[in-house]
C-alpha cells in the first residue's frame, strides 16, 4: 500500500489522486485487453473511457506512442533521443486529435 503522508506528516492529496487515476488506467487497460498500455491510457487521460473510444486506429497510435517513449528512455545517443521525442510528439498530437474527434 502506498503511503500518502509527506515528511511533515501532512496528507498528500495530489499523490493520492494520481495513484487512483493510475489504478483506473490499469483497470481500463485490462478491460480493453491491452494491459501494457496503462501508461499511455494514463498519460492521455483515457481511464474509464467507453469501449467505443478505443478504436483500432487509436489503439495502434497508443501502442506506437508507448514504444517510442520506451525507446527514447533507453536511447543512448542525444540525436536519437531528439528524433524519438519528435516522433513521440507527432504521435501525441495524432492521438489527441483522435480523442477530440471521438468526443
C-alpha positions as CSV (number, residue, x, y, z in Angstrom):
1,X,0.0,0.0,0.0
2,X,1.3,3.5,-0.9
3,X,1.9,5.9,1.9
4,X,0.3,9.3,1.2
5,X,1.8,11.2,4.1
6,X,4.6,13.5,3.4
7,X,7.7,14.2,5.6
8,X,5.8,16.9,7.5
9,X,3.0,14.5,8.4
10,X,0.5,16.1,6.0
11,X,-1.7,14.0,3.8
12,X,-0.6,14.3,0.1
13,X,-3.9,14.6,-1.7
14,X,-2.3,15.0,-5.1
15,X,-0.3,11.8,-4.8
16,X,-3.5,10.0,-3.6
17,X,-5.5,11.3,-6.6
18,X,-2.7,10.4,-9.1
19,X,-2.5,6.9,-7.6
20,X,-6.2,6.5,-8.0
21,X,-6.0,7.7,-11.7
22,X,-3.2,5.3,-12.4
23,X,-5.2,2.4,-10.9
24,X,-8.2,3.4,-13.1
25,X,-5.9,3.5,-16.1
26,X,-4.6,0.0,-15.2
27,X,-8.2,-1.2,-14.9
28,X,-9.2,0.4,-18.2
29,X,-6.1,-1.2,-19.9
30,X,-7.0,-4.6,-18.6
31,X,-10.7,-4.1,-19.5
32,X,-9.9,-3.3,-23.2
33,X,-7.4,-6.2,-23.3
34,X,-4.3,-4.2,-23.5
35,X,-2.7,-4.2,-20.0
36,X,0.6,-3.0,-21.4
37,X,-1.0,0.4,-22.3
38,X,-1.6,1.6,-18.8
39,X,1.0,4.4,-19.1
40,X,-0.5,5.6,-22.4
41,X,-4.0,5.5,-21.1
42,X,-3.0,7.4,-18.0
43,X,-1.0,10.0,-20.0
44,X,-3.9,10.8,-22.3
45,X,-6.5,10.7,-19.5
46,X,-8.5,7.9,-21.1
47,X,-9.0,6.0,-17.9
48,X,-12.6,5.0,-17.5
49,X,-13.3,5.7,-21.2
50,X,-16.0,4.0,-23.1
51,X,-15.1,0.9,-25.1
52,X,-16.1,2.7,-28.3
53,X,-13.3,5.3,-27.6
54,X,-10.7,2.7,-28.2
55,X,-10.9,2.4,-32.0
56,X,-8.3,0.2,-33.7
57,X,-6.6,3.4,-35.0
58,X,-6.4,4.8,-31.5
59,X,-5.0,1.6,-30.1
60,X,-2.4,1.4,-32.8
61,X,-1.4,5.0,-32.2
62,X,-1.3,4.4,-28.4
63,X,0.9,1.4,-29.0
64,X,3.2,3.4,-31.3
65,X,3.4,6.2,-28.6
66,X,4.3,3.6,-25.9
67,X,7.0,2.0,-28.0
68,X,8.5,5.4,-28.9
69,X,8.5,6.5,-25.3
70,X,10.2,3.3,-24.2
71,X,12.8,3.7,-27.0
72,X,13.5,7.3,-26.1
73,X,14.1,6.4,-22.4
74,X,16.6,3.7,-23.4
75,X,18.3,5.5,-26.3
76,X,22.0,6.1,-25.9
77,X,22.7,8.9,-28.3
78,X,21.4,12.5,-28.0
79,X,20.4,12.8,-31.6
80,X,18.5,9.6,-31.5
81,X,16.7,10.8,-28.4
82,X,15.8,14.0,-30.1
83,X,14.4,12.2,-33.1
84,X,12.4,9.8,-30.9
85,X,11.0,12.7,-28.9
86,X,9.9,14.4,-32.1
87,X,8.2,11.2,-33.3
88,X,6.5,10.8,-29.9
89,X,5.3,14.4,-30.1
90,X,3.8,13.8,-33.6
91,X,2.1,10.6,-32.3
92,X,0.8,12.5,-29.3
93,X,-0.8,15.2,-31.5
94,X,-2.4,12.5,-33.6
95,X,-3.8,10.7,-30.6
96,X,-5.2,13.9,-29.1
97,X,-6.9,14.6,-32.5
98,X,-8.4,11.1,-32.5
99,X,-9.7,11.6,-28.9
100,X,-11.1,15.0,-29.7
101,X,-12.9,13.8,-32.8
102,X,-14.4,10.9,-30.8
103,X,-15.9,13.1,-28.2
